[in-house]
């Protein structure tokens, strides 16, 4: 084992072995880094060089993104003043349109940076301008989640365009939209299933970076770290998973019920594992995405309990997604699979950068390349993060 690997292993394992969690007080950077939501300029430059060289898997991932409907230069934005989203998308008044226009703006921004074709920057701007000129609110029961999903993609696109393209006259109006229509809806979190709050905090952190809002950045990071600790179980937590402040979960029966009836807890189990892997994947993706943004902004949490929980969650879910037989004590012996294209960011951070062996996660990640989009808030992770140590 190399000296670096030993140091990293100790950094991850020693606090956990003692039952402690390394959780320094969140601190917004003195100066925000831009572009700095999910992908940094050095990461973008790495991707651009790989694509231009025809290297794989980046070239295939770029071709996949560019051939998708999200990258169509004939795309017409479909903004609404009020986006109404009910449970299980009923009703769905603008929900799909908003999420997909946001992903499209991010897709166009990536293609602009990699290709240098200004038409894609202009299309991203057209999409963002259409929504910032129109939307005023989100309503109905799924409004917090919808706001989190769309609000995760918008600042990724906005960061790339504002800081790498020549002109975006309405960027200020777009920022006002993010603050008044999105951030206000999500910053105080949710006591629903954990993937809700994790996605909401992904949006809140990204928006705070774009707005250079240190107060809400710190508030979102604190809520994120509390939720990560309550979403992924580690044996160092004790006999029961952690809960978030204000959750109202104080007894074993309440906690087991919240964990979908699962009463046996092992490293890497998540609060929604026994619900289904699709929703679990949303939570894991948001954990990794926020951690990546924090790293870019100078607050690296991969060496804390956040990184260990992410590693364990990825490995646990990947093992069963790959076909390992489900034991009877786990979710009654039956799992609903479908993890989604959500492993690349966390795998890159923990394996490529830190050198941690993650056999099951690596097998699943490489098998799923090039990872596409879940059409909600995850998109093109292979393109942006495969082997990207920049």
C-alpha positions, 0 to 999 in steps of 0.5 A: 500500500502506498504512503498516500493510500495509507494516509487516506485509509486512516483519514476515513477509518480512524474517526469511524472506528472510534464512533466519531464523525469528522464534521467541521463547521461548514464555511463558505469560501472567501471567494467562490470558484466559477464555473463551480457547480458539479464541474470545474474549468480544469475538469471541463478542459480535461473532458474537452481534450479527451473528446478532441483526441477521440479518447474513450469513453469520453468521445462516446459519451459526448456523441451520446449527449450531442445526439440526444433530444436535449441537444437539439438546436431546434428545441423550443422552450416550454416555460410556464408561470406556475409549474404544478406537480402532484404526487407521481406527476399527477397533475403534471403541468409543466413539470417534465417540460421544466426539468427537461429544459433545465437538462437541455440547457446544461447539455448545451452548455457542455457541448458549447464548452467542448466544441466551441460551437457558439450555437449551443451557448446561445441555445442554452441562453435561450432556454434559461431566458425563456424560463427566467422571463416566465416562471413565478412559482411551483405548487402542489405536493411535489413542488419541493422535489420538482424545485430541487430537481430542476434547480439542480440542473439550472445552475450547472448550465448557468455557471458554464455559460456565465463564466465561459461565454462572451455575453449573457445580458439576462444573467441577472434576471436568471439569478433573481429567478433562482433566488425567488422561485427556487431557493426560497422553496428548498432551503428549509428542507423536507422531512419526506423521504431522504432523496427529497431533501438531498436533491433539494440541498443539491439545488440549494448549494448550486444556486448559492454558488451561482448567487455567491450567497454565503449564508445560504451556502452554509445553511444548505451544507449543514442540512446536507451533512445532517441528511447524508448521516441519516440516509446512509447507515454506518455501523459506527452509528450504533444500533439504529440509524441517525435521524435529522434534527426535527424529524420527529423520529424518536423510537425504534419503531418509528425509525424502522418504519421510516426505513421501509420496515427494515430492522437490520442495519449494515454498512451502506444500507440506505433509508430507501434501499427497501423502497426501491433502488431507483429512489435510492439512486436519486439520493446517492447521486445528490450526495455525490453531486454536492460533495463534488461541488463542495470540493470545487469550492474548497470544502472537501468532504470526501475524507469525512464521514460523507465520503465513507457513507458514499463509498459504502452506499455505492458498494452495497447497492452496486453489489445487488444491482450486479445480481448478488442473491438477496438474503432473507434479512434484507427487505424481506429477501426481495429488492426492486432494482434500477439504480440508474446512471448515478455512480460515476461522480462518486466512483471518480472521486473515491477511486480515481482521485483517492485510489480506494478500491471499489470493485463492485462499483467499478464493475457496475460503473464501467458496464453502464458507460456511457451513462446518460440521463435519468431525465430528472436531474442526472445527466452525462456523468461519464462525459464529465467525470469518468477518470477525471482527476482534474 
